[in-house]
């Protein structure tokens, strides 16, 4: 079902690979959201402000990157081959 919806096999990936990538990204962001405010608060920055800025920045950049890559893939299906080279 997910393979058909997102055309995963046509793009050279599997549902398992994509789920593992999603979990890895989630754990990495959770770690950064915990670590960055603690480190930067030692430098005198407001812990809550750093947490909000890190969360918003990470989320917005992730969404923007998704739109950019989706557009590239729509315009040129060979873009995946270019990234592998």
C-alpha angles and dihedrals in degrees: 000000000000090000091058094041095052098026090234099163091050088055094049100253140100136227089249092054093049093048090049090049090050093050091048091051092048093050091047093051092046089052092048092048089054098041105041097058092047094051096042093046087063086061090055100264121137107264095214093048092051091049092052093044092049093048095046094043094049093045096047094046091048092052092045092050090051091054093046094050093043089054092048091050092049092050098042123016090192091068090096091058090051091054092052094054 
